[in-house]
Amino acid sequence: MTRKDMARGKPGCEGYLRGAAALGLPISECAVFEGGIIGVSAGLAANPAHLIGVGIAALRTAAPVVVRDMRGIRWTGGGLHLPYILRRSSVASQAGKGSI
């Protein structure tokens, strides 16, 4: 699926919603990974289960969780393992490793 398949690209959320539908999943059960301000805004508008900002630049966005990069991210069966968390907006907002 590309921008050409959408009526409106980012900052609209159509791409995320159509992507989830193509996988047969509700967006509320999906994770969105984005690195820029426009992408994070679009991802948040889709209302996914998780929005993860990727990279140092994502620290300047509204992403509730930001990881250094995509290395080591994996599904554990009970959630996403995120080894290089730079920011987590929650009571347990500690940099380091964690799961969501």
N, C-alpha and C positions, 0 to 999 in steps of 0.2 A: 504494500500500500504506500503510495507517495502523495505528495501535495496535490498532484494533478487529479487524484481521485476524490479530493475534498471540495466541497462548495466553498469552504473558508478554512484557511490554514491557521497557524498560530498567529495571534494569541487565542484563537478559538480552540475548543476542546474536541472538535469532531474527530480528529485523528485518533485520539485515545479511546473515545467511545466506539468508533468503528473497529479499531484494533481489538478491543475486548470482545465485541460482538463476533468478530471473525474467529476468535478463539473459543467462542461459546461460553464466555464468562461474563458475569456482571462486572462493571468497572469497580464496584465496591469490594471485589475480591482480587483486584490487581494492584501491582506496584508500578509506579511511574518513576523512571530515572531521567533526570534532566540536569543540564549544566548552566544554562543561561537564564536571564531574567524573564524573557518572553516565554521560553519553554516551561519554566517553573510556574509562571502565571497560568499558562494553558493547562498544564497538568493539574494544578490545584482546582481549576474551574471544572475539570472532569469529575472531581470528588472520588479519587481512587482510595483504596484501603491504605496505601502508603505512598508518599511522595518523597523521593530521595534525591537531594541535590548532589551532583558529582563534580568534584574539583574545587580548587581554592576560590574560583570566581563565584561558585554557588553560595559561598558565605555571604555574598551581597544580595541574596534573594530571600524570598519568604519561605524557602524550603525548611520544613520542620526538622529534617535530618539531613546532614551533609556528610558525605564520605570523601576521603582523599581521592580515590579512584575506584575502578570496578574490580580490582584484583581481590580475590579471595571471597567475593560475595557468593553465597550459596544458599539454597533452600535446605533446611534441616528437617523438614517434615512438620515442624512446629512453628516455623517462621523463617525469616531471612536472617542469615548470619552476616553481619557487617563488621569486618575486621578493622577498618581504618576510619572510625567516626571522628569527624572534626567538630560537629555540633549536633546536639540532640535537644529539642525543645520539650522538656518534660521535667518532672521533679528530679529524676535521675540524670540530669544533664552533665554527664561526665564524658570527656573525650576518651577515646580508646576503642575497645572492642565491645560488641553487644549484639543483640538480636532484637528484631521487631516482628 
